[in-house]
């Protein structure tokens, strides 16, 4: 695809102005990159808080008090170099706590721990992997061979976007237990899609960068503050070139000679030299009908988060992956009494009633943590993100658009664009950086913001 290089010159002495539609991670990453490079930036966000799908919001209680909860638990790995760079730019990297152990729990409570050992990458899990109780010796050997194949095939095999991850795993002779207890547990949570609907390209990428490429790349980072605090008003107050406008829903754009001149947000027209659309793919056609992007291949995959508050501690573990059940992950939000459970690719829960989801969660949780049976549930809250991410199906990668568009001063960002990553927080930040880079090229002052992958 040939990238247009328009004349976007601004009058002498005036900083170039970029309006960003959407205050999710993609839009905020573009704002941070451009705002640190002499651009005047206006971010238009329809909601009263920033972060898009990676945010938090107040939840009212019966006593009149409010709790702030994350819409769903979002985590990162140390291999997410651009997301960490974004946090450093905002000065909030100290709010991310990294964990060096993964806890796997079987129904009945037996636990296995996976952590870095003494050997160098990619063999750094050898000692702890050998001690995983939930896999047979045969399954461990087959998984080990497949992981070595990941190392050799990820950057060399050309059909990975045309086959599913399940096809690849069967090709590598993975048995049902290995698939369901190891591969599915890791990859469905990372990519938010089932193995038979997931392009093998994304599955191998997660395995290579997150588990094999470097001995510390697997470490899991969990924010120790509500997500919205990572991009709060206080954070952005230190960025004089960036203006954040919340409750500013973009309604329409005005074009002149194929250029966008203004965007109208909540009744106010905003002029800019260039614009970034950082909205979800389903909103693009209505907002920019002249763009004529074919997004018919894009579909959503849901995530469900379940918050449970008990009258006593249920566990001391900070987190755990739960095997063989609907609930995939548990995160200890406060003192073992407030737990957040996560189900990725949660299509089976979308049509269930709230009470049914809560009953299922408590019933399953009790199989892993017996104290649940003795505890009183004080409160529960279910968050269904029906449009959580795009479905990373085979064949979609080449249809993900680049940041530059047929409208010379309009650029695209969002985890659904061609960021080089699946729909993750890292992918969203990468897309924002790529859009910012495209704008600097269009203005004839090319700059680099995107950091390369760790391997």
C-alpha angles and dihedrals in degrees: 000000000000112000115224115235104200129183100259096163117158126211113277114272096020121105113237111257123220122188115204118201108208131036099216122117093282094054093042092049090052089048092052093048095047094038090057091051103058100272124131106231133194118190116201114201122177096207128065092247137048132236103069108220091354098067145099134230140186119273117201120230131208091251091058094256123118133227123205112223135176113245087231134347109270119193135176136202126226088253089070093095099164094048089052089048089053091052090050091052089054093044094238101108089111089066092069116090115200122213122205099195133066116207117209116191128191125207104278093042105271108150134205126191125213118195144141117290136192099280121091123251132316089026096047094112095052098105098045093038090058089057099051104126097198095065128066121232090253092053092049091053093048092048090049092053091048092050090053087051089053089058093052100038107039097083098023108047115083103197099061094108091051098055132057124248089243090056090052092048093050089048086057091052096247113171127223094264093049091048097045101035101038117014098036093044092055104035105039089055093047098046102023096231137098118258094248091054097041123095110240088228091071095042093053091045092056092047094048100043098031102041114013114028098070132013094237100036092097095061109123119229118206121183111241092207130053109285095245090061089067089069102025128149088262091057094050093043086078090061107076092178093056122075118192118203114188124192086032106131114190107233107170145348131226118219132196123188091345093308124110110238104175142005119210113220120181090339097313123110115223119197121207142162092233137009135211120204106209096167127120116277094253091063099049099082094052094046097042108025092164091062093074096198115174103228097157091118093060119097135164133253118200133226125200124204121193120196117199126185117195132188092239140024114285099186142356094215115111091217141338141188111234118216132220098006140090093258108077106181139023123201122191104223099175133004094321090290100090111052128177117207122197132203116185122202084018100176091138090063100044096088096035119108118251093250092051092053091050092048090050092049094050093044093052095040090057089060090063102031112034093193087076088076091059097042130091116231106229099180142353135193129186123203116192112192097192091174096039099136141343116271107256096218124167114277096025100101096080090049094057105105126239119238096257117075141191088266102077098219098037121091132182131228133168137108088269093063122087099283098146090248136077122255100300136122087263090053091050093051092046090054091051092051091048091051090049091050091050090053093051090051091049089054091050094247104100117197134175123231103152116096118213121249116268091253 
